[in-house]
Amino acid sequence: MSRYNLEIFDNGKTYALSKKYTSTLGSVQLLYGTEVAIKETQDFWLIAMNTHIYPPASFNDIDRLQEALKVKLPEDYSDFLKTCKGADLFTYAARGGNISYCKLLSVNGVIRAYHELLERAQYFEGDPELRNLFFIPVAAQPEGNYIGVSTHPETYGHTFEIYNDCGFPPYTPEKRARYKWVYANNFETWLYMVLDSHGALGLDCRIK
């Protein structure tokens, strides 16, 4: 039985915070779009958000993911996929489409992202024979960054941010210093940290 249930997701409204002393209403509308519901408090602009979750992954989906990445998934991440095979956290509708601060990737999304990042790593590392990144890209952010879960034996389960300007090197003891933000020792802790803080922890944004 999965350790998660769908009650961990708050399907009601959440709000992105933009401090008024660093932004004007016009700049917030320019960033998020004029269609987004924006409220005002004494100190903040509040931008309405939603969360969308997707159906569970099948056992075949999970086996296919492990085969494609040639890894055994951490148990807490595998349990998450059995609960839902992806979710859009803190999503707002702007400029005619939905934009998500954090997209928890589907099985197909993980496979696609992994191979794209591996190709980029081969280029930036100058090693076309590179075959293992030692992490699973489990979530994507709109600015092109990812959240990764380590599969390296020394750091198995570490959940960290993958910046798109670092070339996506393998998460090995020699390379992981280039990843500056390790948020948690495992995926489950990171996920609850994000949800309990409404995104203020474990994401490169501020939500309340």
N, C-alpha and C positions, 0 to 999 in steps of 0.2 A: 504494500500500500504506500502511496506517495506521502512524503512528509508535508507536502503543500496542499492547500485547498484554495479555491477561487476567492475565498473571503480575504486573502492577503491583499487583493487588489481593491483599492477604493475607486468604485466606478462613478462616484459623484464628482463634483467640481473641485479642482485644485487651482491654485493661482501662482503664476510666475510673478516674482517681485522685481520691480525696477525702481531703484532709489531715485527720489525726485531731485535730489541735489546733483545727480550725475546725468539726468535725462529729462527732457521735456515731453509733453504729451505728443508733440509732433514727431520727435525722434522715436518714441515707442511705437507710434502708428506706422512710421516708416519701416521699422524693424519687423513688426508682427502683422502689419496690414490693417487697413481701416475697418475690415469686416470683423475683427476680433473684439469681443466684449472687454472693455477696459474700465475698471473702477478706480476710484481715487481715495486714498487715506491721507492722513497728515504727512506721512513720510514716504509713501510708496504709490506707484502705479501698480494695479493688480490686473494681470492678464489671464482670462479664464482658460482652463485646460480641461481635457478629458483623458481617460485611459481606456484603451480597447484591448481585449484579450481574444485569443484564438483557440480552436479546439485542441485536444491533446494529440501528441504524436503517437503513432502506433509503435509496437515493438519492432516491426520491420523498418520503420523510419529510423529508429535509434540504432539498429544494427547497420543500416545503410550509412549512417553518419560515421560510426566508428570505423567501418571498412574504408570509407572515402578518405578519412583523416589518418588512418592507421594508428588509432589510439583507443584506449579504454576511457570512456567518459568518467569524470568524477561522479560519485554516486549522487551527490546533491544536485548536480546539473542534470543528470539523467532523470531524476525524480521530477525536476521542474518540467522537463519536456513531456513527461507522462501526464502532467497536470494541464499544461497548455504548450503548444508548439511555437509560441511567440506572443508578444504583446507590444503595443505602442503605448509607452508611458509619457504622460504630460504632452498631449497632442492638442494643437490648435489649428483651426481652419483659417487659412489666410491665402490670399492671392489665388483663389480658385482651387486650392487643394489642401490636404492635411499635412502638417509638418510636425514631426515628433522629436522631442528632446532626446529620447532614448528609445530605440527600437530593438526589443529583444528578438533576435533573428529566428526565423523558422529553420527547420533542418536544411531545406534547400538553400536558404539564405546563408547559413553557416558554411556550407560546402562551397558555395559560390564565392563568399568573402575570403575564405581560407586560400583558395587557389589564386584569387586576385592578389592577395597580400604576399603569397609565396612567390609569385612572378615578380612583384616589385622588390621583394627582398633579394631575389637572385640578381636583379639588376643593380641595386644599391650596394650589395655585398660583393659584387663582381664575381659571383660563384654560380654559374648556370646549373651546376650539379646539386645545389642545395635542395634537400628533399623534406626537411622537417623544420617547422617554425617553433615547435614545443609550446604552442598555445592554441586555444580555440577562440576565435572571434565570436563572442556570444551576443554582443549588442553593438549597435551602430548609432552614431550621433550625426546631426545634420552637417556639422563642419568637416566631416570626413574622418573623425576619430572613431576608435573602437574600444570596447571593453573586452579584455581577453582573460581567459582562464588558463593557467599554466598546466602543461602536461609533462614538464621536465621532472625527473625523479627527485631532485633536490628542492623543488619549489611547487610540487604538485598541488594544484587547487588554488594557488595564489590568484587573486583577481585584481587586475590592474588596468590602467588606461594606456592605450596605444595611440600615440600621436602620429598624425599623417605626415609630419615633416621629419620623422626620424628614420624613414626608410624601412620600417617594420623588420628589424633584425630578429633572429631567433631569440627566444627567451631562455638563454643559457646563462650560467654564472659569469661567463666572460662578456656577454652582451647585455644582460638585463639592467646594468647601470644606466643604460640609455633610456630605460623606462622609469620616469621619475615618480610616478604615482602608483603605489601599490595600496589599494583601498582596503583589502581584507584578505584573510588567510584562506577563504573559500567562497564559492559562489553564493551559497545560502546566506552567509553573513552579509555579503555585499548587497544582495537583493533586499533583505529586510532593512538594511541601513538606508537604501534609497527610498523604499516605500515608507518607512517610519518617519523619515525626515522630509517627506514629500519632495525628494530630489535634492535637498540642500547638501547631502553627503553622498559621495560616491559618483557624482556627476559633475561635469564642468558647467554647472549652472546653479541658480538659486531658486528654489520653489518653496512655497509654504501653503 
